[in-house]
Amino acid sequence: MSSSMTKSILPRRKYDSTRRQAQAKQTRRQILEAARQLFTERGYTGATIEAIAATAEVAPETIYAVFKNKKKILTSLLNLSTATDAEENLPILQRARPQAVSREHDQHRQLQMFAQVVADNLEGVAYLSEIMLVAAKTEPDIDKLLQYLLKQRWQHMAIAVRQVTFNGPLRENMDETDATDIVGTLTSPEVFLLLTRERGWSKEKYREWLAKSLIRMLLP
């Protein structure tokens, strides 16, 4: 039997992409961790694609292939700072923990759960918000992203308040607009950083303060 005939009857090996996918995931993780480090050390503007590539030990072309631009790196960091890998591409309100808050029927417990979600999210995202505030002064695309995220955050706070009022009344003379303003202020990255970084509070102390404050200020 000729070698050509032998080749024709041998079964073809299926292409196994598992290793390539794992390598791509690892490369993406390296880039994000390098960007996180450099954004913190140098700010958004100072963390160039070339510097991120050098720190991640990849070629700049690899970063462009994976993320297209630096703003998408920042957006990915923001998403990962408030989600598991599996939930990164899910809208915030569709993720498991916010969904659990929405299903809770006891107002006190609901606000306690909400405070835990907020504290965990801010632990990862507050410093990125601070970096964005600085970058927005000189980077129009970051300013546009920041304004969008600020508007989205306030919308999420309004939804959180609505979920609480679904389970019972707010305190006397408190409407949903005022409640949203209170929730939005107490859960801001600026307040979180003031208390945890400047005043030395732990995340858990912030969480407990936030839960008690929301219950005291919002509920009868």
MOMO-V958234 format. One record per helix or strand of 2 or more residues. SS is the DSSP state (hx for helix, st for strand). FROM is the first residue (numbers start at 0). LEN is the number of residues. Records with the same first field share a line. If there is no record, write none. Layout:
BEGIN
SS: FROM-LEN, FROM-LEN
END
This chain:
BEGIN
hx: 2-7, 17-29, 48-8, 59-8, 69-11, 84-3, 91-3, 95-8, 106-29, 139-27, 175-11, 188-10, 202-16
END
